[in-house]
Amino acid sequence: MFKFILLGIVQGITEFFPVSSSGHLVILQNLLGISKDVVFLDVILHLGTVCALLVFFGKDILILFSKFVTAIYDILFRGKLFYIWRYDDKVRLCVYIGVVSAITGFIAVWKKDFFESQFESVNTVLVSMFIMSYILFSTKGLDSGQRYLRHLTIKDAVFLGLIQAIAIIPGISRSGITIALLLFFNMDKESAFRFSFLAAIPVILGAFILKLQDTHGTAQGLPFLYLSSGFIFSFLSGLVALYFLSFILRRKRGFYKFSYYCFLFGIIILILKIFHVL
């Protein structure tokens, strides 16, 4: 059961910290000798982080959903399309989240075979971790930007959708690369954090549903106690990671320090490869 608890903790923390959950799980599953065919375990671990995301952003989700439904009514029955688009920043945020999700989803389906093949390669994780280290370190000199959620544009959404698709590659952190992009676009760190994760919710939910379909409704002989422990620790560690990352960004410092971890993790992978452990 220890393996499942460990995988749950790693999944929860690395899913939201800018250090790549997929990269860590590829390496950890290799070291622990856990078969990559255990799809149901992967689904359960991702369910834990999905639940953590929904709990953390529950209030935002409810507000955006109610605003979107109200806007649909006003557009259809009151002809207020241009007024809403100009003055309701939350409705625009919903549209931008849809744009991000559509672009990422299209690329993920279009290049599905390519992305899946990368999960078999430790070398991909190795190179990606060094790339992430460089990207995160590049945010060191960035002060808190002057753009907030109300200042988002369609250009921000398009670029975020494209860059989020790249993060499907194991070793490339979705949260790390998207938050970094928004910081480069002069966004406030708190706004970058919220938009990055709100835009990720549809994509993460979609990936979860696709993985669930791959299980064909079977737990593949895994004990319920093991699966539930993986889920619980994935959920709890995911919540902790979200609160901690939010705290770091609110303090307006320290985000770039995750680059040190990515670089160190890359070095560890390299050493393990040299000694044929991986």
C-alpha positions as CSV (number, residue, x, y, z in Angstrom):
1,M,0.0,0.0,0.0
2,F,3.0,2.3,0.6
3,K,3.5,2.5,-3.2
4,F,0.0,3.8,-3.7
5,I,0.3,6.4,-0.9
6,L,3.6,7.6,-2.3
7,L,2.2,7.8,-5.9
8,G,-0.9,9.7,-4.5
9,I,1.3,12.2,-2.7
10,V,3.6,12.7,-5.7
11,Q,0.6,13.1,-8.0
12,G,-1.1,15.7,-5.8
13,I,2.0,17.8,-5.2
14,T,3.5,17.7,-8.7
15,E,0.2,18.2,-10.5
16,F,0.0,21.7,-9.2
17,F,3.5,22.7,-8.4
18,P,5.4,23.8,-11.5
19,V,7.5,20.6,-11.6
20,S,5.5,18.2,-13.9
21,S,3.4,15.4,-12.4
22,S,3.7,13.3,-15.5
23,G,7.5,13.5,-15.5
24,H,7.6,12.4,-11.8
25,L,5.2,9.5,-12.3
26,V,7.0,8.2,-15.3
27,I,10.3,8.0,-13.3
28,L,8.6,6.8,-10.1
29,Q,6.7,4.0,-11.9
30,N,10.0,2.9,-13.5
31,L,11.8,2.8,-10.1
32,L,8.9,1.1,-8.3
33,G,8.3,-1.4,-11.0
34,I,4.6,-0.5,-11.4
35,S,3.2,-1.4,-14.8
36,K,2.2,1.4,-17.0
37,D,-0.8,-0.7,-18.1
38,V,-2.5,-0.1,-14.7
39,V,-4.7,2.6,-16.2
40,F,-7.3,2.5,-13.4
41,L,-4.7,3.6,-10.8
42,D,-3.8,6.5,-13.0
43,V,-7.5,7.5,-13.2
44,I,-7.9,7.3,-9.4
45,L,-4.9,9.5,-8.8
46,H,-6.1,12.0,-11.3
47,L,-9.6,12.0,-9.7
48,G,-8.0,13.0,-6.4
49,T,-6.3,16.1,-8.0
50,V,-9.5,16.9,-10.0
51,C,-11.5,17.0,-6.7
52,A,-8.8,19.2,-5.1
53,L,-9.0,21.6,-8.0
54,L,-12.8,21.7,-7.8
55,V,-12.8,22.3,-4.0
56,F,-10.1,25.0,-4.2
57,F,-11.8,27.0,-7.0
58,G,-15.4,26.0,-6.1
59,K,-16.5,29.6,-5.4
60,D,-14.9,30.9,-8.7
61,I,-16.6,28.1,-10.7
62,L,-20.0,28.8,-9.2
63,I,-19.7,32.6,-9.9
64,L,-18.5,32.0,-13.5
65,F,-21.2,29.4,-14.2
66,S,-24.0,31.7,-12.9
67,K,-22.6,34.6,-14.9
68,F,-22.4,32.6,-18.0
69,V,-26.0,31.3,-17.7
70,T,-27.3,34.8,-17.1
71,A,-25.3,36.1,-20.0
72,I,-26.8,33.5,-22.3
73,Y,-30.3,34.5,-21.3
74,D,-29.5,38.2,-21.8
75,I,-28.0,37.6,-25.2
76,L,-30.9,35.4,-26.4
77,F,-33.9,37.3,-25.0
78,R,-32.6,40.9,-24.3
79,G,-30.1,41.4,-27.2
80,K,-27.3,42.5,-24.9
81,L,-24.4,40.7,-26.6
82,F,-22.2,43.8,-27.2
83,Y,-23.0,45.3,-23.8
84,I,-22.1,42.1,-22.0
85,W,-18.9,41.5,-24.0
86,R,-17.7,45.1,-23.3
87,Y,-18.6,45.4,-19.6
88,D,-18.8,41.9,-18.1
89,D,-15.2,40.7,-17.6
90,K,-16.3,37.4,-16.0
91,V,-18.3,36.4,-19.1
92,R,-15.2,37.3,-21.2
93,L,-13.2,35.1,-18.9
94,C,-15.6,32.2,-19.5
95,V,-15.1,32.6,-23.3
96,Y,-11.4,32.8,-23.0
97,I,-11.4,29.6,-20.9
98,G,-13.4,28.0,-23.7
99,V,-10.9,29.1,-26.3
100,V,-7.9,27.8,-24.2
101,S,-9.7,24.5,-23.8
102,A,-10.6,24.1,-27.4
103,I,-7.1,24.8,-28.7
104,T,-5.5,22.5,-26.1
105,G,-8.0,19.7,-26.7
106,F,-7.7,19.9,-30.5
107,I,-3.9,19.6,-30.4
108,A,-4.1,16.8,-27.8
109,V,-6.4,14.8,-30.0
110,W,-4.5,15.7,-33.3
111,K,-1.2,14.6,-31.9
112,K,-2.4,11.9,-29.5
113,D,0.0,9.2,-30.8
114,F,3.0,11.5,-30.5
115,F,2.2,12.5,-26.9
116,E,1.5,9.0,-25.8
117,S,4.8,7.8,-27.3
118,Q,6.6,10.4,-25.1
119,F,5.4,8.7,-21.9
120,E,7.6,5.7,-22.8
121,S,10.8,7.8,-22.9
122,V,12.8,8.7,-19.8
123,N,15.0,10.8,-22.1
124,T,12.0,13.0,-22.9
125,V,11.5,13.7,-19.1
126,L,15.2,14.4,-18.7
127,V,15.4,17.0,-21.4
128,S,12.0,18.5,-20.4
129,M,13.1,19.0,-16.8
130,F,16.1,21.1,-17.9
131,I,13.8,23.1,-20.2
132,M,11.4,23.8,-17.4
133,S,14.2,24.8,-15.1
134,Y,15.3,27.4,-17.6
135,I,11.7,28.7,-18.2
136,L,11.0,29.0,-14.5
137,F,14.4,30.7,-13.8
138,S,13.6,33.2,-16.5
139,T,10.7,34.6,-14.3
140,K,13.2,35.6,-11.6
141,G,13.5,39.2,-12.8
142,L,9.8,39.7,-13.4
143,D,8.0,42.0,-10.9
144,S,4.3,41.7,-10.4
145,G,2.7,42.8,-13.7
146,Q,0.1,45.5,-14.2
147,R,-2.5,43.4,-16.0
148,Y,-5.4,41.6,-14.2
149,L,-8.1,39.1,-15.2
150,R,-10.2,42.0,-16.6
151,H,-7.4,42.9,-19.0
152,L,-7.3,39.4,-20.6
153,T,-7.5,39.3,-24.4
154,I,-8.1,36.7,-27.1
155,K,-4.4,36.7,-27.8
156,D,-3.7,35.6,-24.2
157,A,-6.2,32.8,-24.6
158,V,-4.8,31.6,-27.9
159,F,-1.2,31.5,-26.7
160,L,-2.2,29.9,-23.4
161,G,-4.1,27.1,-25.3
162,L,-1.0,26.5,-27.5
163,I,1.5,26.4,-24.7
164,Q,-0.8,24.3,-22.5
165,A,-0.8,21.6,-25.2
166,I,3.0,21.5,-25.1
167,A,2.7,20.7,-21.4
168,I,1.2,17.3,-22.3
169,I,4.8,16.2,-22.9
170,P,6.0,14.5,-19.6
171,G,8.5,16.7,-17.8
172,I,6.9,20.0,-19.0
173,S,4.8,21.4,-16.2
174,R,1.4,22.7,-17.2
175,S,1.1,25.1,-14.3
176,G,4.8,26.2,-14.6
177,I,4.8,26.9,-18.3
178,T,1.4,28.6,-18.4
179,I,2.0,30.8,-15.3
180,A,5.4,31.8,-16.7
181,L,3.8,32.7,-20.1
182,L,1.3,35.0,-18.3
183,L,4.0,36.6,-16.3
184,F,5.9,37.3,-19.5
185,F,2.7,38.9,-20.7
186,N,2.9,41.3,-17.8
187,M,0.1,39.8,-15.8
188,D,-0.2,40.1,-12.0
189,K,1.0,36.9,-10.3
190,E,-2.3,36.2,-8.5
191,S,-4.2,36.7,-11.8
192,A,-1.8,34.5,-13.6
193,F,-2.3,31.8,-11.0
194,R,-6.1,31.9,-11.2
195,F,-6.4,32.1,-15.0
196,S,-3.8,29.2,-15.4
197,F,-5.8,26.9,-13.2
198,L,-9.3,27.9,-14.1
199,A,-8.4,27.4,-17.8
200,A,-6.9,24.0,-16.9
201,I,-10.1,22.6,-15.3
202,P,-11.9,21.7,-18.5
203,V,-8.8,20.1,-19.9
204,I,-8.0,18.1,-16.8
205,L,-11.6,17.0,-16.5
206,G,-11.5,16.0,-20.2
207,A,-8.3,14.0,-19.7
208,F,-9.8,12.3,-16.7
209,I,-12.9,11.2,-18.6
210,L,-10.8,9.9,-21.5
211,K,-8.7,7.9,-19.1
212,L,-11.8,6.6,-17.4
213,Q,-13.1,5.3,-20.7
214,D,-9.8,3.4,-21.2
215,T,-10.4,1.4,-18.1
216,H,-13.6,-0.2,-19.5
217,G,-15.0,0.0,-16.0
218,T,-12.6,-2.4,-14.4
219,A,-10.3,-1.9,-11.4
220,Q,-7.9,-4.5,-12.9
221,G,-7.7,-6.5,-9.7
222,L,-6.3,-3.6,-7.6
223,P,-7.5,-3.8,-3.9
224,F,-10.0,-1.1,-2.9
225,L,-7.9,-0.1,0.1
226,Y,-4.9,0.6,-2.1
227,L,-6.9,2.6,-4.6
228,S,-8.7,4.7,-1.9
229,S,-5.4,5.5,-0.2
230,G,-4.0,6.7,-3.5
231,F,-7.1,8.9,-4.0
232,I,-7.1,10.4,-0.5
233,F,-3.4,11.3,-0.5
234,S,-3.7,12.6,-4.0
235,F,-6.6,14.9,-3.0
236,L,-5.1,16.1,0.3
237,S,-1.6,16.7,-1.1
238,G,-3.2,18.5,-4.1
239,L,-5.1,20.9,-1.9
240,V,-1.9,21.6,0.1
241,A,0.0,22.3,-3.1
242,L,-2.6,24.7,-4.4
243,Y,-2.7,26.7,-1.2
244,F,1.1,26.8,-1.0
245,L,1.6,27.9,-4.6
246,S,-1.1,30.5,-4.2
247,F,0.7,31.8,-1.1
248,I,4.0,32.0,-2.9
249,L,2.5,34.0,-5.8
250,R,0.6,36.3,-3.4
251,R,3.9,37.1,-1.7
252,K,5.2,38.0,-5.2
253,R,8.4,36.1,-4.8
254,G,9.9,32.6,-4.9
255,F,8.1,31.2,-8.0
256,Y,11.4,31.0,-9.9
257,K,13.0,28.9,-7.1
258,F,11.1,25.9,-8.4
259,S,13.7,26.0,-11.3
260,Y,16.3,24.8,-8.8
261,Y,14.2,21.7,-8.1
262,C,13.6,20.9,-11.8
263,F,17.4,21.2,-12.5
264,L,18.2,19.0,-9.5
265,F,15.6,16.4,-10.6
266,G,17.1,16.4,-14.1
267,I,20.6,15.8,-12.7
268,I,19.2,12.9,-10.6
269,I,17.6,11.3,-13.7
270,L,20.8,11.8,-15.6
271,I,22.9,10.0,-12.9
272,L,20.3,7.2,-12.7
273,K,20.6,6.7,-16.4
274,I,24.4,6.7,-16.3
275,F,24.3,3.9,-13.8
276,H,21.6,2.1,-15.7
277,V,19.0,2.3,-12.9
278,L,16.6,3.8,-15.4
